[in-house]
Amino acid sequence: MPTDQKVDYIELPARDLESVQSFYERAFAWSFTDYGPEYKAFTDGRIDGGFYKADKKSSTDQGSALVIIYATDLEKTKDSVIAGGGEVVKDIFDFPGGRRFHFTDPNGNELAVWSDL
């Protein structure tokens, strides 16, 4: 159920909706709902979002917001990202409060995964 004034939904661009769906299903076990040739919605069990058909990509180099996923096992999640077809663009590094890495999905969207362990 939506909560007042809390982040509720995230949308990202994708040239190839099928490849991003396959990637996020394999790497993170997200579930998808197909809304036709221009849009696919997803849920990770906590937050919902979608991918819309576009030739753009979300990247911090271009000033985009960074979507960050939490993982209890950072190394295992990194392996899942790579096995799913993602590319690690910033390897695991420490920051105050934890560690994280950045990756791009098959569309080139940049996301990150962090852990406090």
Residue pairs with C-beta under 8 A, 6 or more apart in sequence:
2 8
7 47
8 47
8 48
9 47
9 48
9 49
9 50
10 47
10 48
10 49
10 50
10 67
11 49
11 50
11 51
11 52
12 20
12 49
12 50
12 51
12 52
12 58
12 67
12 107
12 109
13 51
13 52
13 53
13 54
13 55
13 56
13 57
13 58
13 107
13 109
14 20
14 40
14 51
14 52
14 53
14 54
14 105
14 107
14 109
15 53
15 54
15 55
15 107
16 106
16 107
17 37
17 39
17 40
17 51
17 53
19 85
19 106
19 107
20 40
20 51
20 105
20 106
20 107
20 109
21 32
21 40
21 42
21 51
22 84
22 85
22 106
23 84
23 85
23 86
23 105
23 106
24 30
24 32
24 42
24 84
24 105
25 31
25 32
26 80
26 83
26 84
26 85
27 77
27 80
27 81
27 83
27 84
27 85
27 86
28 44
28 69
28 80
30 42
30 43
30 44
31 42
31 43
31 45
32 40
32 41
32 42
33 40
33 41
33 42
34 40
35 41
35 50
37 53
38 52
38 53
39 50
39 51
39 52
39 53
40 50
40 51
41 48
41 49
41 50
42 48
42 49
42 50
42 51
43 49
44 69
51 107
57 104
57 107
57 108
57 109
57 110
58 64
58 65
58 67
58 109
58 110
59 104
59 108
59 109
59 110
60 66
60 102
60 110
61 110
64 110
66 102
66 110
66 111
66 112
67 111
67 112
68 100
68 111
68 112
68 113
68 114
69 77
69 111
69 112
69 113
69 114
70 113
70 114
70 115
71 77
71 113
71 114
71 115
72 115
72 117
73 115
73 117
74 92
74 99
74 100
74 101
74 113
74 114
74 115
74 117
75 92
77 113
77 115
78 88
78 92
78 101
78 103
78 113
81 88
81 103
81 113
82 88
85 105
85 106
86 103
86 104
86 105
86 106
87 103
87 104
88 101
88 102
88 103
89 102
89 103
89 104
89 110
90 101
90 102
90 112
91 101
92 99
92 100
92 101
93 99
93 100
93 101
97 116
98 114
98 115
98 116
98 117
99 114
99 115
99 117
100 112
100 113
100 114
100 115
101 112
101 113
102 110
102 111
102 112
103 110
103 111
103 112
103 113
104 110
104 111
105 111
